[in-house]
Amino acid sequence: MPPPSKQTPYERAQAKHALRAERQQQEQAKYEITQLQAERRAIVDTLKTVTTSHRQLVELLEHIETENERWQTPNASLGEMYKLKDEREQMEKQEKECHRRWDELGENIETKHVEIAFGGGGGDYGRGQG
């Protein structure tokens, strides 16, 4: 195209129209780039959230697996594990009670032997005989 001073009014109008169209295309391209960048940021944020959630889920599953390994016996469910735990605690309580009663009975027997040996109130043993 000739320089603007030598252009006809029609050529100048065409040049202005072409410049305007080019600017509009550039603006549209900038807008689309901005939109794509925003989309990209949103996708990256979503991926970060998903990755964090995935990591937390993996950690939780590993924790559950570790806990299960501590409690699990062959073919036992979690409910059965807690039932076994409760039964074990009951047995331990009963065992302690048995030991306490055994010790108490042992003390009573020892006391009776002492009473009998030294002629104390040994009960019916030895009375009425003879």
Helices and strands as residue ranges (DSSP letters): G 4-6, H 9-71, H 78-117
